[in-house]
Amino acid sequence: MPHLDLHPPKPVSNFRRIAIGTWARSDDPSVYGTITARMDAAEAYMRRYHEVTGARLTINHLMAKAMGAALTRVPQANAVLRFNRLYQRRRIGVFFQVAMLDEGEDKIDLSGLTLYDVERLSLAEIITAFEAKVEAVRRRQDPALERARARFQQIPAPLLNVALKLIRFFTLTLNLDLRRLGLPNDPFGSVMITNIGSLGLEIAYAPLVPYSGVPLLLALSAVERVPVVDEGGAIVARAVMRINATFDHRVIDGAHAAIMAREVKRHLEDPEGCFGPIEARSGALDEQP
């Protein structure tokens, strides 16, 4: 079994070939952009979800489902660059950063969890999987993650750059399964999401992580109430959230980003239509796919 489950490469446009040849590393071709989504409907949907089901639905859960839909619409963005050729992933995975606070404020660490096949999961299934993985990560009970962390601790500081480049080469470029060496298969998925709003930040663009091979990273701001102009021309207070994106221009261009941005906004601004009506049924939700 390879490290990543990929489709064979397909012919790409001349621009894509030029873009691949122009930038040598994934930290060079970064493009930045922000979309602002109105969140009044999403906030009401999350409140009602909790009232009806008893489960706590969060923006992370909604974003997991929305990004599954976005990458389904634009499968070209769900790709990995190998030997200057784009390979499309067979699965959609969404990586969420998780703050590790168990060793005190002076040793705050970042880890993460990945949900796979989110486009096929219901919100109820996403909530269950997400919360279970967060608990395992924070309690340091994720075996694969803890093995990888232990391996990294053994690497001398002067060799970290070389080691990470080698890991990328073996796991992504050569697509080798290195689980026997303590490195989990495909730990970062298709897109990374970090909630900067929990840190009190409104706008921040997170850097791409070269050794992960992930071409898209989203930083979610806190939801805030701001004056906006409604359909009738009146200025009213509305809840909004900024989604700050960093993407690899060798894999994703403006046309791809625009389609995905519209898809994410559609899900957040019309949750009833996109995620389905909220109905309690034997403790579960009756949701549209």
C-alpha positions in Angstrom: 0.0 0.0 0.0 1.5 3.4 -0.9 1.7 6.4 1.4 -1.1 8.2 -0.6 -3.9 6.7 -2.6 -3.7 8.7 -5.9 -5.1 8.7 -9.4 -2.6 8.5 -12.3 -1.6 12.0 -13.5 -3.6 13.6 -16.3 -2.4 16.1 -18.9 -2.5 19.7 -17.6 -2.6 23.1 -19.3 0.4 25.0 -20.4 0.0 27.5 -17.6 0.0 24.7 -15.0 3.2 23.2 -16.5 4.8 26.7 -16.4 3.7 27.3 -12.9 5.1 23.9 -11.8 8.4 24.7 -13.4 8.5 28.3 -12.1 8.5 27.5 -8.4 10.8 25.0 -6.8 9.3 24.8 -3.4 5.7 24.9 -2.0 6.6 27.9 0.2 7.4 30.1 -2.9 4.1 30.1 -4.9 1.8 31.2 -2.1 -1.3 33.2 -3.1 -3.4 34.9 -0.4 -7.0 35.8 -0.3 -9.9 36.5 2.1 -13.6 35.8 1.7 -16.2 37.1 4.1 -19.2 34.9 4.9 -22.4 36.1 6.6 -22.9 33.9 9.6 -26.4 34.8 10.9 -28.0 31.8 9.4 -25.1 29.5 10.4 -25.2 30.7 14.0 -29.0 30.1 14.1 -28.5 26.7 12.6 -25.9 25.7 15.1 -28.1 26.9 18.0 -31.1 24.9 16.7 -29.0 21.8 16.1 -28.0 21.8 19.7 -31.6 22.4 20.9 -33.0 19.6 18.8 -30.2 17.0 19.0 -28.3 17.9 22.2 -25.0 17.7 20.2 -22.7 20.8 20.0 -22.3 21.8 16.4 -19.4 24.2 15.7 -17.9 26.1 12.8 -15.2 23.5 12.5 -17.8 20.8 11.8 -19.6 23.0 9.2 -16.3 23.9 7.5 -15.3 20.2 7.3 -18.5 19.4 5.4 -18.3 22.6 3.3 -14.7 21.9 2.2 -15.8 18.3 1.3 -18.4 19.8 -1.0 -15.9 22.4 -2.4 -13.2 19.8 -3.2 -15.8 17.6 -4.7 -16.8 20.5 -7.0 -13.1 21.2 -7.8 -11.3 17.8 -7.7 -8.3 19.4 -9.4 -7.5 21.2 -6.2 -7.3 17.9 -4.3 -3.9 17.1 -5.7 -0.3 16.4 -4.8 2.7 17.5 -6.8 5.2 14.7 -7.5 8.1 14.8 -10.0 6.6 18.1 -11.4 3.3 16.2 -12.2 0.0 16.6 -10.5 -1.6 13.5 -9.0 -5.2 13.8 -7.8 -6.1 12.3 -4.5 -8.7 9.5 -4.3 -10.0 10.7 -0.9 -10.8 14.1 0.6 -9.2 14.7 4.0 -9.6 17.8 6.2 -6.8 18.5 8.7 -7.6 20.7 11.8 -4.9 22.1 14.0 -5.3 21.4 17.7 -3.7 23.3 20.6 -1.9 21.1 23.1 -2.1 22.8 26.6 -1.3 19.9 28.9 2.3 20.9 29.6 1.5 24.5 30.6 1.4 27.9 28.9 5.1 28.1 28.4 5.0 24.8 26.4 2.0 25.3 24.2 2.3 22.9 21.2 0.3 22.4 18.1 -0.9 19.1 16.8 -3.8 18.1 14.7 -6.4 15.6 13.5 -7.6 14.6 10.0 -11.1 13.6 9.0 -11.4 11.7 5.8 -14.3 11.3 3.3 -16.1 14.2 4.9 -18.2 14.7 1.8 -19.9 11.3 2.6 -20.4 11.9 6.3 -23.4 13.5 8.0 -22.9 16.4 10.4 -23.7 14.0 13.2 -20.9 11.6 12.1 -18.5 14.5 11.7 -19.2 15.7 15.2 -18.7 12.3 16.7 -15.4 11.6 14.8 -14.1 15.1 15.4 -14.7 15.1 19.1 -13.3 11.6 19.6 -10.1 12.6 17.7 -9.7 15.9 19.6 -9.9 14.0 22.9 -7.4 11.4 21.7 -4.9 14.0 20.5 -5.2 16.2 23.7 -4.9 13.1 25.9 -1.9 11.9 23.8 -3.8 8.7 23.1 -3.5 8.6 19.3 -0.9 5.8 18.7 0.2 6.9 15.2 0.5 10.5 16.2 2.5 9.7 19.4 4.8 7.4 17.5 5.5 10.2 15.0 6.0 12.8 17.8 8.5 10.4 19.5 10.4 10.0 16.2 10.7 13.8 15.7 12.0 14.2 19.2 14.9 12.0 18.4 16.0 14.1 15.4 18.9 16.5 16.4 18.1 20.1 15.8 20.8 20.7 13.2 19.3 17.9 11.1 15.7 18.9 11.2 15.7 20.7 7.8 17.3 17.8 6.1 15.1 15.3 7.9 11.8 17.0 6.9 13.0 17.3 3.3 13.8 13.6 3.3 10.4 12.7 4.8 8.7 14.7 2.1 10.8 13.0 -0.6 10.1 9.5 0.6 6.4 9.9 1.6 5.2 12.3 -1.1 7.6 12.2 -4.1 8.3 8.5 -3.9 4.9 7.8 -2.3 6.3 5.1 0.1 4.4 3.6 3.0 6.7 4.3 6.0 4.4 3.3 8.9 6.9 0.7 10.0 9.2 3.6 10.7 6.6 5.4 12.8 5.3 7.8 10.1 1.5 7.6 9.5 0.1 7.4 6.0 -1.3 10.7 4.7 -1.6 12.5 8.1 -2.4 16.0 6.7 -5.1 15.3 4.1 -6.2 17.7 1.3 -6.6 21.0 3.2 -5.5 22.4 6.5 -7.8 24.5 8.7 -6.8 26.6 11.7 -9.2 28.7 13.9 -7.3 31.9 14.5 -10.5 33.5 15.9 -9.9 31.5 19.1 -6.6 33.6 19.5 -8.5 36.9 19.0 -7.2 37.4 15.5 -9.3 38.8 12.7 -6.9 38.4 9.8 -3.9 36.2 9.5 -2.5 34.2 6.6 -0.9 30.9 7.7 2.1 29.6 5.8 1.9 26.5 3.7 3.8 23.5 5.3 6.2 22.2 2.6 6.7 18.7 4.0 2.9 18.1 4.2 2.3 18.6 0.5 -1.0 20.3 1.3 -1.8 23.0 -1.3 -4.5 24.9 0.7 -4.6 26.3 4.2 -7.6 28.2 5.7 -7.4 30.4 8.8 -10.9 31.2 10.3 -11.4 34.4 12.1 -13.8 34.9 15.0 -17.4 35.6 14.1 -18.1 39.3 14.7 -21.0 41.7 14.2 -20.3 44.5 11.7 -22.4 47.0 9.8 -23.4 45.7 6.3 -25.7 47.0 3.6 -28.7 44.7 3.2 -30.7 44.1 0.0 -32.9 47.1 0.6 -29.9 49.5 1.0 -30.2 49.9 4.7 -27.2 49.6 7.0 -27.7 46.8 9.5 -25.6 44.8 12.0 -24.8 41.3 10.7 -22.6 38.4 11.9 -19.7 37.7 9.6 -16.6 35.5 9.5 -13.4 36.0 7.5 -11.9 33.0 5.9 -8.2 33.7 5.1 -6.8 31.4 2.5 -3.2 30.6 1.5 -2.8 28.3 -1.5 -0.2 26.9 -3.8 -0.4 28.5 -7.2 1.2 25.5 -8.8 -1.9 23.4 -7.9 -4.7 25.9 -7.5 -5.4 29.1 -9.5 -7.9 31.9 -9.2 -10.7 30.1 -11.1 -10.4 27.1 -8.8 -10.3 29.3 -5.7 -13.4 31.3 -6.9 -15.5 28.1 -7.3 -14.5 26.8 -3.9 -15.1 30.1 -2.2 -18.6 30.3 -3.6 -19.3 26.7 -2.5 -18.1 27.4 1.1 -20.1 30.7 1.3 -23.2 28.9 0.0 -23.0 26.3 2.7 -22.4 28.8 5.5 -25.0 31.3 4.3 -27.7 28.7 3.5 -27.1 25.9 6.0 -30.7 24.6 5.9 -30.5 24.2 2.1 -27.0 22.7 2.0 -26.7 20.7 5.2 -30.4 19.7 5.3 -33.2 20.2 7.8 -32.6 19.5 11.5 -34.8 16.7 12.7 -34.4 14.5 15.8 -34.9 10.9 14.8 -33.9 8.3 17.5 -31.1 10.5 18.6 -29.8 11.1 15.1 -30.3 13.6 12.4 -32.3 13.2 9.2 -29.9 15.0 6.8 -29.7 15.5 3.1 -26.5 14.1 1.5 
